[in-house]
Amino acid sequence: MKGKTQYDKFLSGKALTPKQSILAQCYVCNGGSEGGEDCLGVNCPLYEFMPYRKSRKKKELTPEQKAIVVENFKRVRSNSASAS
């Protein structure tokens, strides 16, 4: 069952890929059910990555949100360059 395997892996302390984490969270959110359909949880931060969502429309960022993303990328790059 999709999601259950990933959730069990999480519970055992093993590392998950981003996709596995999303499937595990969807499993938990659906009450331990695999789902297999659009949950319509548009307020969920993981909804955009949910494999069964019907809407494939990308979320549009405001100019302010774009500026924050750019600043975060710059900070991450700066931190990784100084760590090496």
URGI-V124095 format. One record per residue. N is the residue number from 0. RES is the residue in one letter. SS is DSSP state (@ for helix, = for strand, . for the rest). PHI is phi as a letter, one per 30 degrees, with the letter a starting at -180 (* if undefined). NEAR is the number of other ideal C-beta (glycine too) atoms within 12 Angstrom. Layout:
BEGIN
N/RES/SS/PHI/NEAR, N/RES/SS/PHI/NEAR
END
This chain:
BEGIN
0/M/./*/17, 1/K/./d/24, 2/G/./j/33, 3/K/@/d/22, 4/T/@/e/18, 5/Q/@/d/28, 6/Y/@/d/28, 7/D/@/d/20, 8/K/@/d/19, 9/F/@/d/22, 10/L/@/d/14, 11/S/./d/12, 12/G/./i/8, 13/K/./d/15, 14/A/./d/12, 15/L/./c/22, 16/T/./d/14, 17/P/@/e/13, 18/K/@/d/17, 19/Q/@/d/24, 20/S/@/d/23, 21/I/@/d/31, 22/L/@/d/32, 23/A/@/d/32, 24/Q/@/d/28, 25/C/@/d/35, 26/Y/@/d/32, 27/V/@/d/25, 28/C/@/d/24, 29/N/./d/26, 30/G/./i/13, 31/G/./i/15, 32/S/./c/17, 33/E/./d/23, 34/G/./i/27, 35/G/./j/17, 36/E/./b/16, 37/D/./d/18, 38/C/./d/28, 39/L/./i/16, 40/G/./d/24, 41/V/./d/16, 42/N/./d/10, 43/C/./d/19, 44/P/./d/14, 45/L/./c/25, 46/Y/@/e/24, 47/E/@/d/19, 48/F/@/c/22, 49/M/./d/31, 50/P/./d/25, 51/Y/./c/23, 52/R/./d/24, 53/K/./d/14, 54/S/./d/15, 55/R/./c/13, 56/K/./d/10, 57/K/./d/9, 58/K/./d/16, 59/E/./d/9, 60/L/./c/13, 61/T/./d/10, 62/P/@/e/10, 63/E/@/d/10, 64/Q/@/d/13, 65/K/@/d/14, 66/A/@/d/13, 67/I/@/d/14, 68/V/@/d/16, 69/V/@/d/15, 70/E/@/d/14, 71/N/@/d/14, 72/F/@/d/14, 73/K/@/d/14, 74/R/@/d/14, 75/V/@/d/14, 76/R/@/d/14, 77/S/@/d/13, 78/N/@/d/12, 79/S/@/d/11, 80/A/@/d/10, 81/S/@/d/9, 82/A/@/d/8, 83/S/./c/7
END
